[in-house]
């Protein structure tokens, strides 16, 4: 068994791992990757962000063609060519993956299932890799819950949906989170009948209630049935179809479809790596880290989905870079998620958040004022037939912007102004003072800002107390 020595060894070559490795290389360190036998590229490129958004774009074009009559354009015979949609996605993703793989291969790369054999060494494919510091960035996997009959009945997950060239005629989606919302709408626009069964009271239950309510309304306009507050009791065969038995209160409800789409989240990859032999504490929720991304072994750090915190690519990149700097002596800096936890859901309308939500302010005991403005009262949105949704702004008593939520067309792009406002601790008065071109969707942020400015300066009792 040969032995190899490095300054920094990165276990996992996804977004967090690649960011950490390139950061360490810029610091002049000897860096190696350890990655499994599968295709190189990571979740985002291979099975997550990029393939899903590629196929969502095709679905959006199909929907625009069907609804073009709203703008005086008649388009007949709109027929999604799903095999062509999938083929286009594969071609695009192959290019992304090849580019990332080339970058990974610039480092020493060990392929195979790694297993720690001590506090600063691991075994992989008959070789021993030792390093002064390690980063665990092993990512996550799709969670299959213990629902009676689910495994026996069978299902398709997000990986499978993105590869379906001939999707079944009808689906029941289990879950109402971001992946379910995006891909349920994709399947509907590809011609499938869709039913969403969700345990929480609203779609996107981690966001404010008005977000899920607005999205559910948009889904219902597209004949996507949304059932919230449901407890799933069992899954079973119903001849050639599949059945989900659920309960809301005392009422039992039965749903049938050709296929079940499982979208109940992901779990960190923590099993089979020998973390216990390295003195790294973990459980089903992920590898345990402190504020510096250091594990219970001072020479091993962790970043990305494996920590179980935020399943967001920009957060994984941030954590990877920060962990590398902290591990390799470039100072010690705590992770600051207040500035990192912006997010978007690429449904239609899109959902995007920067900074605090009302839910978070109430949970943390933060006083705030809130104002919102609907897209159906915005000139550009009306003229472009993009009237679904709203923009909501939260401000502190002194007018500092705490957070912005946007539900609407291009929200994932519009939110970047809000990210800058939160990052630079801007005041609602700054938004009013900044020029916003007319007519644009971006103008919408000026309206809640104006309302908040007037209320905070001219009225008492405008704050929401926790």
C-alpha angles and dihedrals in degrees: 000000000000121000126217126192128207141164093233131016120193116204105204128028101218128111097298095042095048092048090050094048095050091047091052092047091054087054089058096251129146103248133187135184127219113195137163126255097267128098115302120243110075133246098294095056100034107035110357137043102007103042092043094050090046092056093040088059091057090050091049091054091051090051093047090052092050093049098039089107087077087069096042097265120122116210117177133190099025104180121169113226096211096183088054091048091053093044091053090050092050092051093050094045091048088060093049092046094048091052093050093044090054089054093049092049090059085078128062102274127201115193125205141058107316123214126186112234097181143354094289107019142062138188123232129169094342094312134104120227118195126185140170089231134016134199120207109210102152096145127209144288136218112278117234107193125211097259113156111259096001099118094039093049094046133222144197120244130202091278089055096045091056090055098045108121093174107027120197118259096251139024139188111211114209107210136026103226128117097285093048093048094049099044097037088058090045091054092046091052089049087060103267127133108242135201122178118204112193131180097208125073094252141020113267089023094188090065129070115291094247089061095058092042092054093047093048089053091052091048092051089053086061093047095254105147112223121196115182132182091040127149110206110224104177146338122222146163119268103189107286091347135067129242133207118199113201138166135218110190105313094336118101116207129192124206126188131192142147093258143011120231109207111209106156099130139262136283130214119263102243106134126097099015098102093240090154090060089055094049093249114147118219143149136183088291093061145266112327115241137172127229089283093053090251118144126217085277105072091214095053126071131182135210141172130021093342090074090060094225114105123002094206126121096221089051091049090052091047092049093047093052093044094046091052093051093046093046096048101047104263091133128284117274128174119232110257110203096172088081096037105048099090112131145174140201114210097215120124108281091034122226122217134171134190122184123339129002126207089254092055094046091053092046092050097042095245118157113226146163120223137200132171138189129201124233090224088072096048117100098222092046092050094048092047096044091242099127103135119112139006146247119242127191129194122201136184120237090268092053097256109148111247100179149336130215121192126189109182150071113332091000091148089061097037091054092070091079087054092048089056092047092053094042093053093040091240124185126233086248089062091059091053092047094049115088115246116192119240129258099022138122088237090069089076093083091063093065101060088040091056092047093049092048092052094045097045092048100038111028139055125221096031095127124098109226118213 
